[in-house]
Amino acid sequence: MSVTHTAPDGSPVGVYLAIPAGDEPAIIHDAIAGDADVLELGCGVGRLTRVLLAYGHEVVGVDNDPLMLQHVTGAETVCMDLYQLDLERRFGGVVVASHLVNRRGEADRIRLMEVCARHVSDDGVVLIERYPPAWAEEPDDGSGNAGLVHTSVTIRDRSPDGFWATAEYRLGERTWRHDFSFEHVDDTMMADTAAQAGLVLTGWVNDTRTWARLRPMTAS
Ligand SMILES: C[S@@+](CC[C@H](N)C(=O)[O-])C[C@H]1O[C@@H](n2cnc3c(N)ncnc32)[C@H](O)[C@@H]1O
């Protein structure tokens, strides 16, 4: 199994194998029903998946990189572009971690939420993680450690359309460079996009307001 590989979106397998899950699975678990089955979009190597499984949730993980999915154990996996997903199945929890919602462009944001709306049960919950709003509005360079991985982020360019950045990851002797772009998603954008996709933003499940909680519009 290749740990030197990077996914089409630039995410390095070796980095995501080494970063701990932290408090994210607990945030997800606390926000959904205890017996909810979970659809995890962009699950990567299963960093969060394995803890959600340990909580007792059945998980279906979706990713478009087969070498990421090779590392997922104990969950059903689907290898495809998540924007095209239609499993004809609904879940008590639909989870989109890792700031996929911050990808630039409203059209992709609507498509992402439409996939969530298509797969959440009437009494289910959609959880979407965005960048911390205070940072993403006017992002700065920064660095920090997660487990043994040291990450430095440099903002290379900014325009009304968003931000262009480079993350450099260091793990022991190895380094990876990941170029990416993103835009700030404020509360109004999150609510408006949700409404266009048939979802309702019902609030934020953590103090930093990075995890949005949504439900289907048809639910009472
Ligand atoms: C930053 S990684 C995070 C993985 C995982 N959510 C985690 O927190 O460890 C983002 C993942 O999303 C996947 N991804 C990005 N765009 C995708 C797409 N359009 N369809 C399916 N997977 C995608 C990447 O392959 C990668 O594994």
The ligand as a Tripos MOL2 file, in Angstrom:
@<TRIPOS>MOLECULE
LIG
   27    29     1     0     0
SMALL
NO_CHARGES

@<TRIPOS>ATOM
      1 C1         -8.2580   16.2040    3.0070 C.3       1 LIG1
      2 S1         -8.6400   14.5210    2.6990 S.3       1 LIG1
      3 C2         -9.5150   14.1300    4.1860 C.3       1 LIG1
      4 C3         -9.9810   12.7350    4.3100 C.3       1 LIG1
      5 C4        -10.8710   12.4670    5.5310 C.3       1 LIG1
      6 N1        -12.1240   13.2210    5.4460 N.3       1 LIG1
      7 C5        -10.1730   12.8390    6.8150 C.2       1 LIG1
      8 O1        -10.6300   13.7750    7.4830 O.co2     1 LIG1
      9 O2         -9.1950   12.1970    7.1570 O.co2     1 LIG1
     10 C6         -9.9460   14.7600    1.4960 C.3       1 LIG1
     11 C7        -10.4040   13.4740    0.8420 C.3       1 LIG1
     12 O3        -11.5010   13.7860   -0.0240 O.3       1 LIG1
     13 C8        -11.3430   13.0660   -1.2310 C.3       1 LIG1
     14 N2        -12.0450   13.7850   -2.3010 N.ar      1 LIG1
     15 C9        -11.8070   15.0480   -2.7250 C.ar      1 LIG1
     16 N3        -12.6260   15.3590   -3.7500 N.ar      1 LIG1
     17 C10       -13.3990   14.2590   -3.9720 C.ar      1 LIG1
     18 C11       -14.4220   13.9560   -4.9060 C.ar      1 LIG1
     19 N4        -14.8290   14.8470   -5.8130 N.pl3     1 LIG1
     20 N5        -15.0070   12.7370   -4.8420 N.ar      1 LIG1
     21 C12       -14.6060   11.8200   -3.9260 C.ar      1 LIG1
     22 N6        -13.6280   12.0530   -3.0210 N.ar      1 LIG1
     23 C13       -13.0270   13.2570   -3.0430 C.ar      1 LIG1
     24 C14        -9.8470   12.9790   -1.4380 C.3       1 LIG1
     25 O4         -9.4750   11.9220   -2.2860 O.3       1 LIG1
     26 C15        -9.3390   12.8130   -0.0160 C.3       1 LIG1
     27 O5         -9.2100   11.4620    0.3420 O.3       1 LIG1
@<TRIPOS>BOND
     1     1     2 1
     2     2     3 1
     3     2    10 1
     4     3     4 1
     5     4     5 1
     6     5     6 1
     7     5     7 1
     8     7     8 2
     9     7     9 1
    10    10    11 1
    11    11    12 1
    12    11    26 1
    13    12    13 1
    14    13    14 1
    15    13    24 1
    16    14    15 ar
    17    14    23 ar
    18    15    16 ar
    19    16    17 ar
    20    17    18 ar
    21    17    23 ar
    22    18    19 1
    23    18    20 ar
    24    20    21 ar
    25    21    22 ar
    26    22    23 ar
    27    24    25 1
    28    24    26 1
    29    26    27 1
@<TRIPOS>SUBSTRUCTURE
     1 LIG1         1 GROUP 0 **** ****
